[in-house]
Amino acid sequence: MKTRIRTKTVIIILLILTAAPALNWADGKVCETFLWQLLSQIPQTNGKNSIDWLGMDLETVYKKFGVPQEVFCYRADKKEDDNVVFYYKDHIYLFWFENRVWVVRFDERFKHEFLGIKMGMPREQILEILGDKFKETEDSLVFYLPDQGFPVRLRLFFKENMLFDAYVYRGDY
């Protein structure tokens, strides 16, 4: 889907640039503004702003990410802790509570940087980047992240001292 969107967008941009002189867009500002508005519609799922994804509603998620590749229920120990999860092919999982995203998960296959770190990074390098941790266990680290009107946490899981799973979540649920 991402490739189709990019291909269509490039074709549209080329058509606009070709047609711009005939449409009297000579000053370029109208054309530039239109192109930036068009480009802002392309779904972006690179993880850099994953904190901002917390609290998103369904409409906003569909606009930003498109239709998920899978939707499933994550069963917890207690029924009230069950979650609906949207899975996207770039290995992002959005967990829902009361029609809002409350957890963002990146699994080991996620290729982009998020919050200044990447999958496969050693634990020591992550500590250098993120600074003081809140909690540490043998296989994980928990960090406080900037408050968003609610507490935000980051939990990182390690296998053989390398990052392989990450959760950004609201700390008030």
C-alpha positions as CSV (number, residue, x, y, z in Angstrom):
1,M,0.0,0.0,0.0
2,K,2.8,2.4,0.9
3,T,4.4,1.9,-2.5
4,R,1.2,2.6,-4.3
5,I,0.6,5.8,-2.3
6,R,4.1,7.0,-3.0
7,T,3.9,6.1,-6.7
8,K,0.5,7.9,-7.1
9,T,1.9,10.9,-5.1
10,V,4.9,11.2,-7.3
11,I,2.8,11.0,-10.5
12,I,0.5,13.7,-9.1
13,I,3.4,15.9,-8.2
14,L,4.9,15.5,-11.6
15,L,1.6,16.4,-13.3
16,I,1.2,19.4,-11.1
17,L,4.7,20.6,-11.8
18,T,4.2,20.1,-15.5
19,A,0.8,21.9,-15.4
20,A,1.9,24.7,-13.1
21,P,2.9,27.2,-15.8
22,A,-0.3,26.7,-17.7
23,L,-2.3,27.3,-14.5
24,N,-0.5,30.6,-13.8
25,W,1.2,29.2,-10.7
26,A,4.3,31.1,-11.8
27,D,5.2,32.5,-8.4
28,G,5.5,29.0,-7.1
29,K,4.0,29.8,-3.7
30,V,0.5,28.4,-4.5
31,C,2.1,25.3,-6.1
32,E,4.5,24.8,-3.1
33,T,1.7,25.2,-0.6
34,F,-0.5,22.7,-2.5
35,L,2.4,20.2,-2.8
36,W,3.1,20.4,1.0
37,Q,-0.5,19.9,1.7
38,L,-0.5,16.9,-0.6
39,L,2.6,15.4,0.9
40,S,1.3,15.8,4.4
41,Q,-1.5,13.3,3.4
42,I,0.9,10.4,2.9
43,P,0.8,8.1,5.9
44,Q,3.9,8.4,8.0
45,T,4.8,5.5,10.3
46,N,8.5,5.9,11.0
47,G,8.1,6.0,14.8
48,K,9.8,9.3,15.4
49,N,6.6,10.8,16.9
50,S,5.3,7.7,18.6
51,I,4.6,9.6,21.8
52,D,2.1,11.7,19.8
53,W,0.2,8.6,18.7
54,L,-0.9,7.9,22.3
55,G,-4.5,9.1,22.8
56,M,-5.3,9.2,19.0
57,D,-8.9,8.3,18.1
58,L,-9.9,5.9,15.3
59,E,-10.4,8.6,12.7
60,T,-7.0,10.1,13.3
61,V,-5.3,6.7,13.2
62,Y,-7.0,5.8,9.9
63,K,-5.8,9.2,8.4
64,K,-2.3,8.7,9.6
65,F,-1.7,5.0,9.2
66,G,-4.5,3.8,6.9
67,V,-6.2,0.5,7.3
68,P,-4.3,-2.0,9.5
69,Q,-3.0,-5.2,8.0
70,E,-4.5,-7.2,10.9
71,V,-6.9,-6.5,13.9
72,F,-6.8,-8.9,16.8
73,C,-7.6,-9.3,20.5
74,Y,-4.7,-9.5,22.9
75,R,-6.0,-11.6,25.8
76,A,-4.7,-10.6,29.3
77,D,-5.0,-12.5,32.6
78,K,-8.1,-10.4,33.5
79,K,-10.9,-9.9,31.0
80,E,-10.9,-6.1,31.7
81,D,-7.3,-6.0,30.6
82,D,-8.0,-7.4,27.1
83,N,-7.0,-5.2,24.2
84,V,-7.9,-4.7,20.6
85,V,-4.7,-4.4,18.6
86,F,-4.1,-2.9,15.1
87,Y,-1.1,-4.4,13.4
88,Y,0.6,-2.6,10.5
89,K,3.0,-4.2,8.1
90,D,5.9,-2.1,9.2
91,H,5.7,-3.9,12.5
92,I,3.8,-1.3,14.5
93,Y,1.1,-2.4,16.9
94,L,-1.5,0.1,18.3
95,F,-3.3,-1.1,21.4
96,W,-6.8,0.4,22.1
97,F,-8.6,1.3,25.3
98,E,-11.9,3.2,25.3
99,N,-11.5,4.1,21.6
100,R,-8.0,5.6,22.1
101,V,-4.5,4.4,21.5
102,W,-2.9,3.7,24.8
103,V,0.1,1.5,23.8
104,V,2.4,1.6,20.8
105,R,4.6,-1.4,20.2
106,F,7.5,-1.9,17.9
107,D,8.7,-5.4,17.4
108,E,12.2,-6.6,16.4
109,R,11.5,-6.3,12.7
110,F,10.8,-2.5,12.9
111,K,13.5,-0.8,10.8
112,H,13.1,2.8,11.6
113,E,14.5,4.9,14.4
114,F,12.0,5.8,17.2
115,L,12.7,8.1,20.1
116,G,16.4,8.3,19.0
117,I,16.9,4.5,19.1
118,K,16.6,1.5,16.8
119,M,16.0,-2.2,17.2
120,G,19.2,-4.2,17.6
121,M,21.0,-1.5,19.5
122,P,23.0,-2.6,22.5
123,R,21.6,-1.8,26.0
124,E,24.6,0.4,26.9
125,Q,24.1,2.6,23.8
126,I,20.4,3.1,24.6
127,L,21.3,4.1,28.1
128,E,23.7,6.7,26.7
129,I,21.0,8.1,24.4
130,L,18.0,8.0,26.8
131,G,19.7,8.7,30.0
132,D,18.4,7.8,33.5
133,K,16.2,4.8,33.6
134,F,13.2,4.5,36.0
135,K,13.5,0.7,36.4
136,E,15.7,-2.1,35.3
137,T,15.3,-5.9,35.2
138,E,17.5,-8.5,33.7
139,D,15.8,-8.3,30.3
140,S,14.2,-4.8,30.3
141,L,14.5,-1.1,31.0
142,V,11.7,1.3,31.8
143,F,12.0,5.1,31.2
144,Y,9.8,8.1,32.0
145,L,9.1,10.1,28.9
146,P,7.9,13.7,28.6
147,D,4.4,14.1,30.0
148,Q,1.6,14.6,27.5
149,G,-1.1,15.6,29.9
150,F,-0.8,12.0,31.1
151,P,2.3,10.1,32.2
152,V,4.2,8.3,29.4
153,R,6.5,5.4,29.8
154,L,8.9,3.4,27.5
155,R,9.6,-0.2,28.2
156,L,12.4,-1.8,26.2
157,F,13.1,-5.6,26.1
158,F,16.5,-7.1,25.4
159,K,17.7,-10.4,24.1
160,E,21.4,-11.1,24.5
161,N,21.8,-7.4,25.5
162,M,20.3,-6.2,22.2
163,L,17.0,-4.3,21.8
164,F,14.3,-6.5,20.3
165,D,10.9,-5.2,21.5
166,A,9.6,-1.8,22.7
167,Y,6.4,-0.4,24.2
168,V,5.5,3.3,24.5
169,Y,2.5,3.6,26.7
170,R,0.3,5.7,28.9
171,G,1.4,5.2,32.5
172,D,-2.0,6.0,34.0
173,Y,-3.9,2.9,33.0
